[in-house]
Amino acid sequence: MTPAEIGQIVRAARKAQGLRQDQLAGAAGVGVRFVSELERGKATVRLEKVLAVLDTLGCTVRVELPGGATATSEGAGSEAVAEADGADPQRFSYE
């Protein structure tokens, strides 16, 4: 997946929910400029902010691991916990 594809998903989800960029930015705790650049596919955005925007929109992140296994932000299976910079742990399921 490319930054441009993520941007298209964010824009489509935002519009489907009837949100303006400033409303999404406020709800996600990021700036309007960040949302604008994310939707345009700017490659230098910060991952933690991208994940906050996706979470605010109700999107689920899925990462495919080598060998066909997947890691998602939701789902069944054994869970691994990742902690980052004092933030609440993020739970990922591995199928």
Order of alpha helices (4+ residues) and beta strands (2+ residues): alpha-alpha-alpha-alpha-beta-beta-beta-beta
